[in-house]
Structure formats: C-alpha cells, structure tokens
Amino acid sequence: MSKNQKHQDVRRWLIEWFGHQVAGGEVEVERHAGDNYFDRGWIDSLSVITLISALEDEFEIHFSNEEFQERSFATIDGLAEIIEKKRKKR
C-alpha cells in the first residue's frame, strides 16, 4: 500500500468518525478537513478523549502530551499526518 493510500485510509477513518458528530455529516467534515475542529464546534474536551482512545485502539499508537499541543493536531488533515508518522515509526 502506498504512503498516499495509507494517509487516505487514516483520513477517511477520521472523516467517518467526525461525520457521526457533525450535523452536516461526512460531506461537511470533508469540505472543512483543514479547519480546526474545535473552532468549528465539532468536538469538545470530553469527546476529544473518546477520539484519542478510538485512534489509539484503531491504529495501535499512543499520543504524547507534546503532540496534543501541536497546531496540526486540531485538524483532520494534520491529525492524519501525525498518525501516519507514528505508524511509520512502529
């Protein structure tokens, strides 16, 4: 599987997960995948814990406190990149 395909698989998973949280569903999420999902009101401090847990289980990774502070962590596209970097290191 190519690097781009793996990234798209992670991105698709994230879009589907957020699609269940957002009124406009996956179409709305995909349209704004580069936007800050906290600013868009798609997720709050409690549901981010659910997201992190789901990501760690699904992709067999663990996030560091530093990664939570990264600006890219707050967008679907950025989060997909972080996950791919972590998976590559395994």
Secondary structure, DSSP 8 states (H G I E B T S, - for coil): --HHHHHHHHHHHHHHHHHTTSTTHHHHHHHTTTSBTTTTTS--HHHHHHHHHHHHHHHT----HHHHHSGGGGBHHHHHHHHHHHHHH-
